[in-house]
Amino acid sequence: MIKLVLFLKKIYVLLLFIVLEFLALHYYANSTSYTKAKLLTASNSIVGGVYGLFSDINHYFTLKRDNRMLLDEVTELRNRLAAYEQCDSTLVRKTPEGELNAYQYMSARVVNNSITRQENYITLNKGLRDGVEADMAVLSPEGNIVGYVLSCSDRFAVCMSVLNRNFRTSGKIKGENYFGSVYWDGLDHQYVILTEIPKYAELVKGDTIVTTDYSSIFPSEMMIGTVEEWTLNNATFYDVKVKLAARIPSLTDVLLVKYIDAAERTALEQEVQAAEY
């Protein structure tokens, strides 16, 4: 009790100031209607600012959840869009249950990702029990190529990144019939090389490079990147430097794409090739 009294004696000036300040403000606030309105506006502004701050903080911490929800919606919409686009296509095959899409999409989360090696890989949080299989295409949420699945366990999948010296796929200039092979030269994680483009092709910086129908992994017309520059190789074809559309280093979520008839197509092609030898 004595300590409390001594403490109050030390701060009584401050306490008296606070009390007098409060009384002064109270008197001022109730003096006229104008001052009441002015103080109410000021207090509402302060309270609104505080609520806005807490709202922004809460929104920040829910961004990851919202992003996953949006990616799930994108996956569902892509499945529906693929069905509509291919309803008159030979890529849609019949089953006893009805029409079946040529491609099926699912979402997954990136749990490990490397970009600094010559052979880079991406690990996903879905595996065999989720329906993931080897050779499924991996796309960014925007639909840009990222890589493809190499191997799966029950709960995880390891994918070959496009930033891997062993990565290969076919690519072409969008809207043109000039196509070639896409690979990574191991130099810069922002660029890949599109080679074997004929020298009579008219290249323009910014041209879009997309996948072709020749791939048994990637759907056609998936964006790879844009033309940055090119050099003539052996006076016969261009080596084109392509800026990747997918931001590989910052990937947190991806789309997995299954080409349903891939096994049948690959087996037939291998059978024909074996017969020729």
Protein Blocks (a to p, Z undefined) as FASTA:
>chain_A
ZZmmmmmmmmmmmmmmmmmmmmmmmmmmmmpmklmmmmmmmmmmmmmmmmmmmmmmmmmm
mmmmmmmmmmmmmmmmmmmmmmmmmmmgckbccdfkbccdfbdcdddddfbdcfkbmbdc
dddfbdfknopaehiacddfkopafbdcfbdcfkbccdddfkbfkbccddddehiabdcd
dddehlamkbccdehiafkbccdehiacdddfkbckbcghiafbdcfbdcdehhlaccdd
dddfbdfklpcbdcddddfklmmmmmmmmmmmmmmZZ
